[in-house]
Amino acid sequence: MRSLTTGPDAQWAAARDGKTVVLLAGGAAPPVGQLELPTDDCDIALVGPPTVLAVVSRTPARVTLYEPPYLEAVASLDLEAPARLVATIGPRLVLVDADAKQLIVVRTQGRALSMQKIDPGNPIELAVGLERNQVLLVLPKKLEVWDGVSGRPLLRPQLALPPPPRTVGAAQGHLWATRPNSDEVFVYRLSDGRPFRHYVGAPVESVVSHPASPLIVLVTPRGLVRLHCFAHSLLLVDGAPYTPGTPLALLVHGEDIALIGMPESGEPWGITLGGHTSPQIVEPPPESDTPALVTAADKLRAMRAAAVDASGTAAPAGESRTIAAEPRSGVPGARGWRDALATFGAELARGVDGELPIVAVDTELGELAQRLGLSAAARRALIALYALYLVGEPAFPIARLAKALGDWTEPLGQGDLAALALVDKTGGKVGLRRPLSELLDGAAPLAVRLVGGGPSTPRAGAYRVSRDARADAAIETELATLLGRIAVVEGDLATGLVEARLHGATAVSFAPPADKPRPWPRGAGLVLVLYGTQTAWVADLPTLATVS
């Protein structure tokens, strides 16, 4: 399952590919957060304010909230029975049970959830989220608008919807409706129920809409068409890098409206459709220098003229006018992620309060945080400490860091970073340990030599194996086969243990120490290759073969 979801504003977009969900700031690459869903049988949505990612799973029947940007689970609510997500209204999720007889409205309140049940008295065919926390229910022989706050019906609009099967959605102040394999789109003005019929000139495969946008995008075999619900104009979206099957969504921020797509391979793309930076109508008629609004009849001819002939070349489109797609500017790429941190670090060092930068998951810092499973507080502390390190502040006062983060846990050494032995605390100051700063700089480890494939989960704990007159290379190959990536310690063992944990490897030492390394990073693994006399602490270790 591949999908693309946007929230009530243009701040976030969530792209789903199977069980993997990535969070995109402003709908642009690189991703800033990543989440693995517990099962394929679930729905996702971005709701707010404040914006959160909601996951509705059916096995178990539960609603879970994840907080941007790092998608840390902050709240969950068990449902009495499995339900599916049918609509969102502001900070609320609209669910329908398996029998489509009961409506469940789940309200998100940042890190809290509450539930309200609604019984409309009839099976629910469709539910459409409207503005002002209202939901339209398509029931047998009638339509009803319910208030999601009070859970009561408000009115029964008289709209002549097309017969089933049909698809119904919302745009700003309007409803739209289509039928399978039809080239017609019906738009209904909610203020008076007046219908408008539009002929597209090609079968409408799907519709991309947003409750706050008067623009909707029609997906057809011949391309993308923009329909303005107020002006009732149809315009071909020309130049969009769309390919069939690409998930699409609208990003809406006031009058600024953008269409974004997530191809199966490569980065997401976006084009501006409306607002202050909207593209201009191009190719005006020869007799006029001023482009005029295109009509539905004009667009019908344009759609036919734009069809590709058998030779693979597009027919001339001089008689039509199209929307020239303009790419949206995205966030800086992964290579420039340290620039924002350096700016923030310089401001923080001068005592200026600033907004903590968001770091994408495909950077050295983002990948490490994801692999170590850092909490949101630990990620924020890691970003701040590395930002300070970049501007020559390797140690920073605990109180000033706590004020910048709004939390004392990590600065005091009570959180994930200290448990993983990644920070030093001396004289009232806290800073990153050298193995961590070297990794974030992109440098190779100093005390270990990595053997094997990519990062893996270390075999936590300490173990011993016997050399049995085997060569070092043979032992390394055997351990790499058994454990995945290993880190052969060639320097200080305590430093090597931290570096091995950071690089997703189990440490291996051919020189057993007299004492147990301190500090011991949480989740770290160490294998000692022994021969000769064993120290007391080594003699107590289990052999690796007993736990394989």
Secondary structure, DSSP 8 states (H G I E B T S, - for coil): -EEEEE-SSSSEEEEEETTEEEEEETT-SS-SEEEE-S-SSEEEEEETTTTEEEEEEETTEEEEEEETTTTEEEEEEE-SS-EEEEEEETTEEEEEETTS--EEEEEE-SS-EEEEEE--SS--SEEEE-STTEEEEEETTEEEEEETTTTEEEE--------SS-EEEEETTEEEEE-TT-SEEEEEETTT--EEEEE-SS---EEE--TT-SEEEEEETTEEEEEETTTTEEEEEES----TT--EEEEEETTEEEEEE--SSS--EEEEEESTT---B-S--TT-SS-----HHHHHHHHHHTSB-TTS-B---TTS-EEE--B------GGGHHHHHHHHHHHHHTT---------TTSHHHHHHHHHT--HHHHHHHHHHHHHHHTT-SSEEHHHHHHHHT-STTTTT-SHHHHTT-EEEETTEEEE-HHHHHHHTT---SSEEEESSS------EEEEEE-TT--HHHHHHHHHHHHSSEEEE-S-HHHHHHHHHHTT-EEEESS--SS--SS--TT-EEEEEE-S---HHHHTS-BGGGG-
